[in-house]
């Protein structure tokens, strides 16, 4: 059964970042589900074919499967992706944007900018 409300998937190995983004998005009326690794997110996509987030917020540097690899694997799904990172490396930025990321944001995140990016990804009118 499809979700009635769009859900944003937040993938970051830092639990506090996941919780903060989830709270921020909920304060803007956007539902979010968190994943502590790229593998956990990919496993959910594989094991639950009906699960399809409306947008993905994806950390680049994670142990195991990094964000760029997750992005590569979900590319065929055409999901809007917002990349977040604490390490702004030009090669990672270029790779993420070339692979179709909508936004590339650096931590610490500006809440208003993140909400605006998610609203654009969801096709909502931003109130900026």
N, C-alpha and C positions, 0 to 999 in steps of 0.2 A: 504494500500500500504506500503510495507516494506521500511525502511529507506535505502538510498543508502550509507550513511556514518554512521559508528557506533556512537551511542550517549552514553555518560557516564552520569549516573544519580548521582548527588551530593545531599546528604540529610544531612542537618545540620541546627539546629535552629538559628545559628548565621549567619545573612545575609552577614556580611563582609567576613566570611570564605567561604561561597558559591561563592560570587563574585570573591574572590581571586583565588580560585581553578578553577573556570570557565575561568578566564583570563589566568591563568597559562597553563591550558590544551589547550586552543585555540592557545596560542603562540607556542605550540608543534604540531599544526594541528589536535587537537582532539576536537570534538564538545562535549559540556556539557550542560545539562539542570539541573537547581537547584530546590530543594524542601525544604521548610522551616520546614517540620515536617515529621515524619514517616507516620502519617495519610494521609497527602497530597499525598505522594508518593504511598501509598497503594490504595488510592482512584483513582488515575490516572491509576494504573494497572488494577483495577476492571472496571472502567468506559470506558477505551479505550483498548479493548482486543488486538488491533494491536500494542500497545506500548510495546516495549521490549528493554530496554537498553542493550548495549553490556557489560556493567560493572556498578557496583554500588559502590560509595564511600559513606560510611555510618558512621555518628557520633554515638557514643555509648550513651552518656548522653544527652537526649532530653526530654522535657516535653511531657506528654501524652504517646504515644507509643515509648519506647526507642529503640535504635539501635539493641540490641540483639533480641527483639521481632520482629522487622521488618525482621531481618535476618532469624529468625525461620519461619516466614510466607512466605518468598519468596524462601526458601530452595528447594521446589519442582521444581522451575523454572531453577535450576542449573546455576544461574547467578554468574559470578565472583564477589566477594565482597572484597573490601578493607576497613577495619575498621580504623577510625581515632578517636582519643580521646585526651582530655587535661588531663585526669585522668587515669594514667596507673595503673590499679588495676589488680593484678595477676589473680583473679577469672574471671574478664571480659575478659582478654586476653585468658585465657584457654577456656572459653565458646565460644568465637568468633572463635578461631582456631579449636576447636573440631567440631563446626558446619560448618566448611568448608571455613572460610575466607582465602583468598590468602595471605593477608598481614595485619599486625596490626601496624599502625603508630601513633606516638605520636605527638601532637601539641606542639610547633610550627612545622609545616611540613617543611621538606627539599624538595624544589621544584624538584630537580633532582631525588631524591629517589621516590617521588610520581609519576612523569612522567614515570620513569622506571617501577614502579609497574603497572601503567595503561597500558603501552605498552605491558607488559607481559600478562596482563589480556586480552588484545585485540588480542594477538597472533602476535604482531609485534616484529620485531627485534629491540632490544634496541641498541642505539648508545653509550652506556657508555664506 
